[in-house]
Amino acid sequence: MRRIVGGLGLLAWSMVCAVAAEKPESISSGVSADFAAGKLVAVASCSADLYPPSAEVARLKAERVARSRAEDKLRKALTVVVRDHKAKLVRFGGAERVAKLDPQTAVIERIDYGATGGVVLWLALPLAGTKDRVKEGGAAEPAVSDAGTGSGEEQ
């Protein structure tokens, strides 16, 4: 009976460790690193202007300000990630390559709009860069290039 309980405890412990390894890590205030997905995610918000003509107009400015704040958070978090997580960055081309990433290339992962025009924005920066993405095995694969060169308008 004791061996069964001990075996179950070991199984439970290994499951907890596996789940903990996949969770995103908090890097700094408002920024988390998801090394399994290969991205840094920053959360930023901005309240609406006090006297906008409409909520839509207020959202435009709030979205720009929130994005700028999230980019600043990503810039600061990149230095922390490069300094403290060098071993985890090997699969993304190494710490030097990750340090050269530009937060302006980050994409909006999620955005919540408030009724008055306020915005909460989640900005994701892929650690593999924009030119190539990382496969699950750790090898880089080229990104898909744009299929068209036209303006997208019908003639």
Sequence and secondary structure as in RCSB ss.txt:
>XXXX:A:sequence
MRRIVGGLGLLAWSMVCAVAAEKPESISSGVSADFAAGKLVAVASCSADLYPPSAEVARLKAERVARSRAEDKLR
KALTVVVRDHKAKLVRFGGAERVAKLDPQTAVIERIDYGATGGVVLWLALPLAGTKDRVKEGGAAEPAVSDAGTG
SGEEQ
>XXXX:A:secstr
 HHHHHHHHHHHHHHHHHHHHHS EEEETTEEEETTTTEEEEEEEE   SS SSHHHHHHHHHHHHHHHHHHHHH
HHHHHHHHH TTTTGGGT HHHHHT  GGG EEEEEEE TTS EEEEEEEETTTTTEEE TTS EEE    S  S
 S   
